[in-house]
Amino acid sequence: MKNMMLLLSFITLNSPVFADERLDSEIMRIQHAWAKARYQTPEDAQESAFKILTEEAHQLTVSNPNAPEALIWEAITNSSYARAKGGMGALKLAQKSRDLLLAAEKINPQALQGAAYISLGTLYYRVPGWPMGFGDKKKAKEYLEKALEINPAGIDSNYFYAGFLDAQGDHVKAIEYYKKALAAPSRPGREDADIGRKKEAEDALKVLEAKV
């Protein structure tokens, strides 16, 4: 009986359910840390905050190498670090982010409601093209439209597609997608990120509406 109880205890502690719950908890912690670094941290302190967060996200990926969610969030922290860092050092971080996202896509392109496609699309339109970087407007459009197919009402899928359209000069259509981002349903557990993202969408919308 004692041996059976020990065996059951071992099975429970090492079951996929337990592993998934622990991974979910760590992903949520990184999500909240990201929202704090992005929306509640002064700009001059964001580079340091995101550097620390990339290290934590990398450890999660090391522990869960086949989890697309971990790969996606390591990629997001790297791209955010690149944005805060700027300069030539940012390109290496963007490349690392791209590679992590491509790895996540191979495992499960639907993970986190197509978040890999959102981030890939954003990277491809924001990073300079050849010979400096890997930027590619055609690829950016394809990835962002794939993200919208997976999550047509999502705040991020609409916000980043709007940003892409804005960058391409299609201001009227960009306004349409910023409004969709603002109308997106709240994400349970992501309220801090949603507040920040909607503020960004509102600010971008005001600028565009003044232009059109």
N, C-alpha and C positions, 0 to 999 in steps of 0.2 A: 504493500500500500504506500509506504514511504517512497519507494522508488518510482511508483506511478505518479505520485504528487510532484516529485522532482521533474519527471519527464514532462508533465503537463505545464509546469511552470516554465520550463525551457522552451516549449513549443509556443506558449503565449508571448513570452518576451522576444522571441525571434520570428514571430509571424509577420507576414506582409502588412497586416492591418496595423500592427504596432509601429512598424517602420514608416508607413504612410502617415500615421498620426504625428509621429515625431517630425517627419519632413514637413508636413503642413504647418506645424507649429513654428519651425525654423523659418520657413518661407514667409509666414505672417510677420515674424519678428523683423526680418530684413525689409519687408514691405513698409512697415511702420517706421523703421530707421531711415529708409529711403525718403519717405514723405517728410520726415522731420528735417533731413538734410536739404531737401529740395525746397521746401516751402516755409520752414521755420528757422532756418539758419542764415545768418548774414552772408552776402555773396563772397566777402573776403575770407570766410571760414569754410566755404563749401568744398573747396579743393581738398582740404585736410579731412573733412567729414567723409567725403566719397572715397578717398584713398583707404581709410580704415574699413569702410563698408565693402570695398572690393576684396579686401583680404578675408573678411568674414564670409563673404559669399563664395570665395574660392574654396575655403575649407568645407563649406557645405557641398560643393560640387565634388570635391575629393572624396567625401564620405558617401556621396550618392551619384556616382559617375554616369549612371544610366537613367537618371531622372531629368526629363526635359525641363521641368519647372526650376530645378536648381541651376541648370545651364542658362536658362533664360534670365534668371535673376542675377547671375554673375555677369551676364552680358549687359543687362540694364545698368548695373552699378558701374561697369567699365565705361559705357557710353556717357553716363552722367559725370563720371570723373573726367572723361575727355572734354566734355563741354565746360566744366569748371576750370580745367587746367589750361586749355587753349594751346596755341603754338604747335610746333612740330611733334612734341611729345604726345599730343592728343591723337595723332594719326595712328600710332602704334596701339593705343588703347582702343580706338575705333576698329582697327583690324582684328584685335583680339575679340572684341564684342561680336563682330561679324562671324568669326570662326565658331564661337560658342553657339550663336543662333543657328548657324547652318547645321551644327551637330544636333541641336535640339529638334530642328525641323525633320531630320532623318529619323529620329526616334518617334516623334509624334507631332505632326504639324498642327494638330488641334489643341495642343496643350495650352492651358490658360487662355482659352478662347482665341487662339490665333495670335498670341502676343509675340511670338517669334517673327511672324510676318509684319506686324506693326513696326517692330524695332528694326528689322532688316530694311523695310521700305524707307524708314526715316533716315537710317544711316546712308543708304544709297543716294538719297537726294541732298543730304547735308554735307557729305564728304566730297572734297574736290575730285574731279575726274582725272583720268590719265593725262600727264605722267606723274602728277603729284600723289594722287590717291586712287581709290577704286570706285568713286562715285559714278552712278549710271542712272539717269532719269527714267529710262525705259524700265529697268529692273525695279526701280522705286515704285513706279505706278503699278506694275504687276503685283508686287508684294502687298502694297497697301490695299489694292482691290481684292486680293485673296483674303486679307484680314476682314474686310467688310462683308465678304460672302459668309465667313464663319460667324461674325458677330455684327450684324448690320445696325443694331441699335446701341452698340457699346460706346462709351464715352471716349476711350482712347482710339478706337478704330476710326471714329468720325473726326476727332480732333486732329489726329496726325494726317489724315487724308486732306482735311481742310488746309493744314499748314503746307502740304505739298502743292495743292492747287494755288494757294496764295503765292508761293514761291515761283510758280510757273506763270503768274500773271492772270490767272483765271479767278478774278476777285468775286464775281457774282456767284459762281459755283462754290467757292470757298465759304462765302457767307452762309450758303445753304447747309454746308456740313458743320460749320461752327454751331449753327442753331440746333442741328441734330445732336451734337455733343452736349449742348446745354440741356437738351430734353431727355438725355439718357437716364435710365433708371439708376438709382444708387446701388453701389456694390457693397453687400454686407461685409463688414470688417475692413473696408477700404475708404471709410468716410473721410479720413484725413487727406488722402490722395485726391478724392473726388472734389473736395472743397477747393484745393489748390488748382486742380485741372480746370474746374469750371471758371475760376477767377481768370486763368490764362485765356480761356475761350472767350470770356466776356471782354477782356481787354483787346484781344485780337479782332473781335467782331466790331467794337467801337471804331477802331482804326480803319477797318475796311469799309464800314458803312459811311464813314466820312469821305472816303475816296470815291465811292461809286455814285 
